[in-house]
């Protein structure tokens, strides 16, 4: 089945124009409207009510898709920001776990097709191989979608906190403090961003060695114990960055198992998704990249409701700055 992109390309108009024609919005020139109608006829395109019905029958609910059945600081802050915007529109936010399905399909797609939600915010862009069919269905039906993070496809809007930039900022700071062997744990969803950031740093500093380690799907204590033993005790790493604020206490506990401490034995820069509460008041006062998670949630919801109210699904991007706060968890070598 042709997508809305195919319709727009054949008609020689923007996706927004196709969307306005489908929704009966005013302000579309007659010649453009005719070209869109011809393209619809050519592709025998019969849009369902998945997208179009949203303007006429509201569920009063949008969905926030979380990556797994666990709500951490990051998801909580996104939910807080999105919830405030949703409430101002008379809506509520439902948290939908990406690993939960209904009838063999992702739970969020089932809820969309059942008209139980009017739009979706993905807390991280889903991997294409994981939900390719579901995302294709959402795109064909012009269902409003916003991603938090860089998106892999042209469909949907997104908000982004510049992961590469704040990773580079942390690595540059550690380098300026004399650290040359640095540990960088990362989540699978960030792999390509890590590769770009590390590549840029190595091109700039030939004497910098960065150990990139993907978070393993095991208990946190075991993961950080192995990380500490392999890369700090035996591997000689003197610093680490991008450790989530909700994991910092686990790392500190595992360092203690080897009689190591921060910053004497390991300098630490934390990725703080907690709105400042995760690192600000904790000794030794962790240096942190302060990710504006709540603002990302607000921005994502604002883009989503703009789509819902206008019927315009043109892809938009909002970028947010992540600030590096210097405290006492990094020592100069």
C-alpha positions as CSV (number, residue, x, y, z in Angstrom):
1,X,0.0,0.0,0.0
2,X,1.3,3.5,-0.9
3,X,2.3,5.8,1.9
4,X,1.5,9.5,2.3
5,X,5.0,10.2,1.0
6,X,4.1,8.4,-2.2
7,X,0.9,10.5,-2.6
8,X,2.8,13.7,-2.0
9,X,5.5,12.8,-4.4
10,X,3.1,11.9,-7.2
11,X,1.0,15.0,-6.6
12,X,4.1,17.3,-6.4
13,X,3.0,18.8,-3.1
14,X,4.1,18.6,0.5
15,X,3.0,16.0,3.0
16,X,1.3,18.8,4.9
17,X,-0.8,19.6,1.8
18,X,-1.9,15.9,1.5
19,X,-2.8,15.9,5.1
20,X,-4.9,19.0,4.8
21,X,-6.7,17.6,1.8
22,X,-7.4,14.3,3.6
23,X,-8.8,16.2,6.6
24,X,-10.9,18.6,4.5
25,X,-9.0,21.6,5.8
26,X,-9.4,25.0,4.1
27,X,-6.7,26.9,2.4
28,X,-5.5,24.4,-0.2
29,X,-5.4,25.7,-3.8
30,X,-7.8,23.9,-6.2
31,X,-5.1,22.7,-8.5
32,X,-3.1,21.2,-5.6
33,X,-6.2,19.6,-4.2
34,X,-7.0,18.1,-7.7
35,X,-3.5,16.7,-8.0
36,X,-3.7,15.1,-4.6
37,X,-7.1,13.5,-5.4
38,X,-5.7,12.2,-8.7
39,X,-2.7,10.6,-6.7
40,X,-5.1,9.1,-4.2
41,X,-7.1,7.6,-7.1
42,X,-4.0,6.4,-8.9
43,X,-2.8,4.5,-5.8
44,X,-6.3,3.4,-4.9
45,X,-5.5,4.9,-1.5
46,X,-8.2,4.4,1.1
47,X,-7.1,5.9,4.4
48,X,-8.7,4.3,7.5
49,X,-10.0,6.2,10.4
50,X,-6.8,5.6,12.4
51,X,-5.5,9.0,11.5
52,X,-8.5,10.9,10.2
53,X,-10.9,10.0,13.0
54,X,-8.7,11.8,15.6
55,X,-10.1,15.1,14.7
56,X,-13.7,14.0,15.0
57,X,-13.7,11.5,17.9
58,X,-11.1,12.0,20.6
59,X,-10.1,9.3,23.1
60,X,-8.7,11.9,25.5
61,X,-5.5,9.9,25.7
62,X,-2.0,9.9,24.2
63,X,0.6,7.2,24.6
64,X,4.2,7.4,25.9
65,X,6.1,4.3,24.8
66,X,8.7,3.2,27.3
67,X,11.5,0.8,26.2
68,X,10.7,-1.9,28.8
69,X,8.5,-2.7,31.8
70,X,10.4,-0.3,34.1
71,X,9.9,3.4,34.7
72,X,13.2,5.0,35.7
73,X,14.1,8.7,36.2
74,X,14.3,9.4,32.5
75,X,10.8,8.1,31.7
76,X,9.4,9.7,34.8
77,X,10.7,13.1,33.8
78,X,9.4,12.7,30.2
79,X,6.0,11.7,31.6
80,X,6.0,14.7,33.9
81,X,6.6,17.1,31.1
82,X,4.3,15.5,28.6
83,X,1.6,15.1,31.3
84,X,1.5,18.9,32.0
85,X,1.0,19.7,28.3
86,X,-1.6,16.9,27.9
87,X,-3.6,18.1,31.0
88,X,-3.7,21.6,29.5
89,X,-5.5,20.1,26.5
90,X,-7.8,18.0,28.6
91,X,-5.9,14.8,27.9
92,X,-4.1,12.1,29.9
93,X,-1.0,10.2,29.2
94,X,-0.8,6.3,29.2
95,X,2.6,4.7,29.6
96,X,2.9,1.8,27.1
97,X,5.7,-0.7,27.4
98,X,7.3,-1.6,24.1
99,X,7.8,-5.2,25.2
100,X,4.1,-5.7,25.8
101,X,2.0,-7.0,22.9
102,X,-1.7,-7.5,22.1
103,X,-2.7,-10.2,19.7
104,X,0.9,-10.5,18.4
105,X,1.3,-6.9,17.6
106,X,3.0,-4.1,19.6
107,X,0.7,-2.9,22.3
108,X,0.9,0.7,21.1
109,X,-0.2,-0.2,17.6
110,X,-3.2,-2.2,19.0
111,X,-4.2,0.8,21.1
112,X,-3.9,3.1,18.1
113,X,-6.0,0.9,15.9
114,X,-8.6,0.5,18.6
115,X,-8.8,4.4,18.9
116,X,-7.8,4.2,22.6
117,X,-5.0,6.7,22.0
118,X,-4.8,9.7,19.6
119,X,-1.1,10.0,19.2
120,X,2.2,8.5,20.4
121,X,5.5,9.7,21.9
122,X,8.4,7.2,21.8
123,X,10.8,7.8,24.7
124,X,13.5,6.5,22.4
125,X,13.3,5.9,18.7
126,X,12.5,2.2,18.2
127,X,14.9,0.1,16.2
128,X,13.6,-0.5,12.7
129,X,14.0,-4.2,12.7
130,X,12.1,-4.5,16.0
131,X,8.9,-2.7,15.0
132,X,9.2,-2.2,11.2
133,X,5.6,-3.3,10.4
134,X,4.0,-1.4,13.2
135,X,5.8,1.9,12.2
136,X,4.9,1.3,8.6
137,X,1.2,1.0,9.5
138,X,1.4,4.2,11.6
139,X,3.0,6.0,8.7
140,X,0.5,4.8,6.1
141,X,-2.4,6.0,8.3
142,X,-0.7,9.3,9.1
143,X,-1.0,8.6,12.8
144,X,0.7,11.4,14.8
145,X,4.1,10.3,16.2
146,X,6.9,12.1,18.0
147,X,10.2,10.6,19.0
148,X,12.5,11.6,21.8
149,X,16.0,11.3,20.2
150,X,17.1,11.2,16.6
151,X,14.7,9.2,14.4
152,X,15.8,6.7,11.8
153,X,13.0,7.4,9.3
154,X,11.5,10.5,7.7
155,X,8.1,10.0,9.3
156,X,7.1,11.7,12.5
157,X,8.6,14.6,14.4
158,X,11.2,14.5,17.2
159,X,12.9,16.3,20.0
160,X,16.6,15.8,20.7
161,X,19.0,16.6,23.5
162,X,22.2,16.4,21.3
163,X,23.6,13.1,22.7
164,X,26.8,13.4,20.5
165,X,27.4,16.9,21.7
166,X,27.1,16.3,25.4
167,X,29.2,13.1,25.1
168,X,31.9,15.0,23.4
169,X,31.7,17.8,26.0
170,X,32.3,15.2,28.8
171,X,35.2,13.5,27.0
172,X,36.8,16.8,26.2
173,X,36.6,17.9,29.9
174,X,38.1,14.6,31.0
175,X,40.9,15.0,28.4
176,X,41.6,18.5,29.7
177,X,42.0,17.1,33.2
178,X,44.7,14.7,32.0
179,X,42.6,11.5,31.5
180,X,43.7,9.4,28.5
181,X,42.0,6.0,29.1
182,X,38.2,6.5,29.6
183,X,35.3,4.0,30.1
184,X,32.1,4.8,28.2
185,X,29.1,2.6,29.0
186,X,26.2,3.0,26.6
187,X,22.7,1.7,25.8
188,X,22.0,-0.1,22.5
189,X,19.8,2.8,21.3
190,X,22.7,5.2,21.5
191,X,25.2,3.0,19.7
192,X,25.5,5.0,16.5
193,X,25.7,8.3,18.4
194,X,28.5,6.9,20.5
195,X,30.4,5.8,17.4
196,X,30.2,9.3,16.0
197,X,31.3,11.0,19.2
198,X,34.2,8.6,19.8
199,X,35.3,8.8,16.2
200,X,35.4,12.6,16.4
201,X,37.4,12.5,19.7
202,X,39.9,10.0,18.4
203,X,40.5,12.1,15.3
204,X,41.1,15.1,17.5
205,X,43.2,13.4,20.2
206,X,45.3,10.5,19.0
207,X,46.5,9.6,22.5
208,X,43.0,9.1,23.9
209,X,41.7,5.6,24.4
210,X,38.0,5.1,24.9
211,X,36.5,1.7,26.1
212,X,32.9,1.6,24.8
213,X,30.8,-1.0,26.7
214,X,27.1,-1.7,26.0
215,X,24.9,-2.1,29.0
216,X,24.2,-5.8,29.4
217,X,20.8,-7.2,30.2
218,X,21.8,-8.5,33.6
219,X,21.4,-7.2,37.2
220,X,23.1,-3.9,37.7
221,X,25.4,-5.1,40.5
222,X,26.8,-7.8,38.4
223,X,27.3,-5.5,35.4
224,X,29.1,-2.8,37.3
225,X,31.2,-5.3,39.2
226,X,32.5,-6.8,36.0
227,X,32.9,-3.3,34.5
228,X,35.0,-2.2,37.5
229,X,37.2,-5.3,37.6
230,X,37.8,-5.5,33.9
231,X,38.2,-1.8,32.9
232,X,39.3,0.0,36.1
233,X,41.2,-2.5,38.2
234,X,42.8,-4.5,35.3
235,X,42.3,-2.2,32.4
236,X,43.6,1.0,33.8
237,X,40.7,3.4,33.0
238,X,41.0,6.5,35.2
239,X,37.6,8.0,34.3
240,X,34.1,7.1,33.1
241,X,31.3,9.2,31.6
242,X,27.6,8.8,30.7
243,X,26.7,6.7,33.7
244,X,23.0,7.2,34.4
245,X,22.3,9.1,37.6
246,X,20.1,6.2,38.8
247,X,23.0,3.8,38.4
248,X,25.7,5.9,40.2
249,X,25.1,4.4,43.6
250,X,25.5,0.9,42.1
251,X,28.8,1.9,40.6
252,X,30.0,3.4,43.8
253,X,29.1,0.3,45.7
254,X,31.1,-1.9,43.3
255,X,34.1,0.4,43.4
256,X,34.1,-0.1,47.2
257,X,34.3,-3.8,46.7
258,X,37.8,-3.2,45.3
259,X,38.6,-0.5,47.8
260,X,38.3,2.2,45.1
261,X,36.6,5.6,45.5
262,X,35.5,8.7,43.5
263,X,37.4,10.7,42.4
264,X,40.7,9.4,43.9
265,X,40.7,6.2,41.9
266,X,38.0,6.8,39.3
267,X,36.7,10.2,38.0
268,X,33.1,10.2,37.1
269,X,30.8,12.2,34.9
270,X,27.1,11.3,35.3
271,X,24.2,11.7,32.8
272,X,21.6,13.2,35.0
273,X,18.0,12.6,33.7
274,X,16.5,13.3,37.1
275,X,16.0,17.0,36.8
276,X,19.0,17.6,39.1
277,X,17.8,15.6,42.0
278,X,20.1,12.6,41.2
279,X,23.5,14.2,41.6
280,X,23.2,17.7,43.0
281,X,23.1,17.0,46.7
282,X,25.2,13.8,46.8
283,X,28.8,13.8,48.0
284,X,31.2,14.3,46.3
285,X,28.8,16.3,44.1
286,X,29.0,14.6,40.8
287,X,30.0,16.4,37.7
288,X,27.0,15.8,35.4
289,X,25.5,16.3,32.0
290,X,22.1,17.7,32.9
291,X,19.7,16.3,30.3
292,X,16.5,18.4,30.1
293,X,14.3,15.4,30.2
294,X,11.2,17.2,31.5
295,X,11.6,19.8,28.8
296,X,11.9,17.0,26.2
297,X,8.6,15.6,27.4
298,X,6.9,19.0,27.2
299,X,8.3,19.7,23.7
300,X,7.3,16.2,22.4
301,X,3.8,16.7,23.7
302,X,3.6,20.2,22.2
303,X,4.5,18.9,18.8
304,X,2.0,16.1,19.1
305,X,-0.9,18.3,20.0
306,X,0.1,20.7,17.2
307,X,-0.4,17.7,14.8
308,X,-3.7,16.7,16.4
309,X,-5.2,20.2,16.3
310,X,-4.0,21.2,12.8
311,X,-4.0,17.8,11.0
312,X,-0.6,18.8,9.7
313,X,1.9,15.9,10.1
314,X,4.9,17.7,8.6
315,X,8.1,16.4,10.3
316,X,9.6,18.9,12.7
317,X,12.6,18.8,15.0
318,X,13.3,20.7,18.3
319,X,16.8,20.5,19.8
320,X,17.6,21.1,23.4
321,X,20.9,21.9,25.0
322,X,22.4,19.6,27.7
323,X,24.6,21.5,30.2
324,X,27.8,20.1,31.7
325,X,27.8,21.0,35.4
326,X,31.3,20.9,37.0
327,X,31.4,19.6,40.5
328,X,33.9,17.5,42.5
329,X,33.9,14.0,41.0
330,X,36.7,14.6,38.5
331,X,40.3,15.0,39.6
332,X,43.2,16.3,37.6
333,X,45.8,13.7,36.9
